[in-house]
Amino acid sequence: QVRLAQSGGGSGQAGGSLSLACVASGDNYNPPCMAWFRQILGKGREGVAAIDRYGATTKVDSVKRRFTISRENGENTMYLQMNSLKPEDAGIYYCAAEPLCPEFRQWVAAGLSLNEKEYKYWGQGTQVNVSS
């Protein structure tokens, strides 16, 4: 069992920055694979960025030059630093963890690391608003 507690987010302006954090606890408190997803009103959940416990990452093209995903294994915490915010970044952001993910690069190559169906545990969601 993994519990994920999110913090951060809130409201920012276009061009500005916000950050998110996700703390994992429970039996598998350092999950091998973790990710950030977001849900925009009226749309499904979109994978934003994923990271394995060794720091390998992948991101969706729309955020590659603007968002940074990282994790501090000693603190069981994953972060998402969001810079150069755009109005289309607004939504509810969720962190996710998968304790049984395959080798990360293979998972990325298969197009599965940002697929919500691959993740078993989810955080409570955090609202991010971006004003233009």
N, C-alpha and C positions, 0 to 999 in steps of 0.2 A: 504494500500500500504506500502511495506517495501523496503527500499533501502539498499543494502549491499555493502560496500566499503572495499576491501581487501588491505593489505600491507604485506611486508615481503617477504620471500622466497629468490630466487636468486640461487647462486651456493655454494655448499659445497663439502667437501671431505667425502669419506666413513669413517664412524666412528665419524664424526663430528656432528654439530648441526645447525639447522636452526629453525626459528620460523615464524609463520604466525599470522596475526590479521585480524579480520573482524568486522567492525563497522556497526551497524544497525541504521537506521534512518527512519523517516516517521511516518505514523499513528500508526502502531503497532511496536514501536521502541524497545520493549523488548519481542521479540517473545518467546513463551514458549518452542519451540524446535528448536535447531540449530545443524548444522552438517558440517563436512568437507568431501568432496569427492575429488577424484583425477582421472585424465584421462591420461592413458599412451598411447603413440602413437599407433594407430591401434587397440585399445581396447575401450570398453565402460567405462562409468564412474563407479568407485568403491567407495562405502561408506567406509570411514576411521574411523570416530569417530563421535558420536553424544552426545548432552548434553541438559538437560532441564534447566529451569530457577532456579531450586533448587540445581543444581550441580550434579544430577545423570548422569552417563555417560555410554557409551558402546563403544567398539572399535573392529575393525576387528582383528582377531588373529595375523596377520602378524605384527602388530604394538603395541600390547598390552604392551610389556615390554619396548617400546622405545619412544612412543609418549604420550603426555599428552594433553588432551583437557580441557579447562577451560573457564570460562566467568566471566566478571565483570559486573554485572547487572547495577550498578550505572553509568557505562561508556558505557552501551549497546554494549559491545565488547566481542567477543569470540576469543580465542587464540588456537593455536596448536603449542606446543613445540615438535620439532622433534629431538631426540637424537639418537646416534649410527646409523647414516644414512647408508643406503645401496644403491647401484646403482639402484636397482629395485624400490626405493622410488621416483625416478625422474618422473616428469610428470607435468601436469597442475592441480593445486589444486583450488578447488572451495568451497566457503562457501555457505551454504544454510539455509533457515529459513522456518518454517511452523507455521503459527499462529493458526491453528486449529488442532494441533496434539492431540491424545488421551492421557490418562494417560501414562507416559513415560515407566514405567516398563512393562505395558501390550503391549505397542508398540514394545518394545525390544523383548519380549517373542514371539510376532507374527512374528518376523523377518522383521519388516517394517521400523525400525528407521534408517537403512542404505540403504534404497531403494530410489533411486533418484526420483521415480515417486511420492513419498509421500511429496515432498517439492515443495512449490509454488514459492519461491523467491530465486534468485541466485546472487552471486557476479560475478565480471568480470573475475575471474580466475587469478592465479599467477603461473608463471613458477618456478619449483624447479628442479635444476640440481645437480646431485651427481656424482662426478668423483671418479674412483677407484684408 
